Amino acid sequence: MRGGKYPWPTAAERAQAESIRLLRSARTTNDLDKAVGNMGGVLKLKDGSWIAIRYRDCHRGNLWSSAVALDSAGNWFESDYHFCGELSGLRRDLQFREEMARMKELYPDASADLPERSDSHLIELADAPNLTVAHQKLVALGFRTFRP
């Protein structure tokens, strides 16, 4: 995303720089949740690793998008794909999934009647068993590795 035709940073470049700063400064999972904001999410993988994705976009005037992901191994990914509300939908889907898992534990006899739901194809990232598989899924979604 860097190196545009203007001598000053574009709005997308400023959003990316802010995302890097916030993700880099996070020290706890609570910090990560705050860093990703209301349009991003923290994906906790089955092996205990995680990927935090911060997303920003603009629909006024010059349309732009900036997604920055940091994983628990220190790998960075970026995308300018326009996810729009999908990443905030992912957070909602992950919360719904956790609630349904708790309900199934509490009420095993009723678990067949509980809904299964996923509005977002991004939920597949949360199903990754480890970072290697998650990285492949990120790349398939249009992310690329980068060094901030």
N, C-alpha and C positions, 0 to 999 in steps of 0.2 A: 504494500500500500504506500510505502514511502517513495519520495522522489518524484512527486507530481510536477506538473508544468508551472506551478506557481512558486515564488521564492518564500512564501509563508506556508505554514501547515494548514491543510484543509480541515474542515470540521471532522471528517472521518479520521484523519491523522491525529487530531487532538483527542478524539474519543478513544482511539487506540492507545495513545500515550497515557491517558487517565486510567484505562483498564489495566495496563501493565503496572502502573504505580500502585493501584489498589490491590491487585492480586499479589504482587510482590511483597507488599507490606503485611499481608494477612499472616497471622501466627497461629490462630486456632480455627477450628471448624466454624465457630460462631463468627469470627472475623471473615472467613471465606463467604459465608452466607450473606454478610453485609456487603462484601466487596462485589459480589456478582449482581447486586441490586435486584430490582423487581422484574427485570426482563431477562435475567440469566438463571443459572442453577448450578448446584453442586451435585454431581453424580457419584454415588458411593458404589463401587464395584464389588462383586462377590468376594474377591480376594482381600478386601479391606482398602485397596487403593482408591483414589478419587480423581475426578476431573472437574475443575471449576470453570464455568463458561460465563463470561460477562459479555453482554450484547447491548449495542446502541444502534439506533437508526434515525433517520429523518425522512419525513414524507413531504415536507414543504420545500418548494423551490427545487433545489438540487438534491435529488434522492440519493441517499448514501446509507451504507450499513457497515458495521464493524463488530466482529465477534472475535474475542480473544479467549483462548483456553490455556489453562495451566494445569498440569497433572501432578500427582504426588511425587513423581520422580524428577520433577523440575523441567519437564519438556513443555515447550510453548507451541501453540498452534494459532493460526489466524484465518479469518475468512471475511470476504466482503459480500458473501451471499446474503440476500435479503430474507432472513428468517421471520421477520415481522413479529407476530405474537407467539410464534411456535415455542420459543424457549421459555416464556412465562407459562405457556400451556404445559410444557414439560414439568415444570415445578409442581403445577396443580396435579398432573397425572401421577407424579411420584408420591405426593402426599396422599392421593386417593389410594394408590397401591398399598402404602403403609397402613392406612386405616382399614382397608379390606383384609390385610394379613392379620391385624389385631382382632378384627371381628371374627375371622375364621378360627382363631385360637380360642376366643371367648365362647363362640357358639358353633362348635364343629357340626352339629346336626343341621344347622341352617346354612352352612357354607355353600351348598349347591345353589341356593337361591340368591346369593350375593353376586352383584354384577362384576364382570371383568370389563375393564375399559382402558383404552389408550387412544387419545385423540391425535397423538403426535408420533410420527415415525422416528423421532429422536429418542423415544423411550428405549429403542434397541440399544442405545449406548449404555443405559443402566443395566441391561442384561448381559453385558460383556463380562466374561469371567476374569479378565485381567487387562492390564494396560495395553499389551500387544494387540489384542483383539479390538479394544476400544480405539486405539490409534488407527487401525484399518477402517473402522466405522466412521471416525472423524474425517479421514481422507475421502471416503466415499460420499460424505455429506458436503464436500467442497472445502474442507479445511486443509491448510498446508503448514508444515513446520516452519518456524522462523526463530531468529535469535534477537531478542529485544536489545 
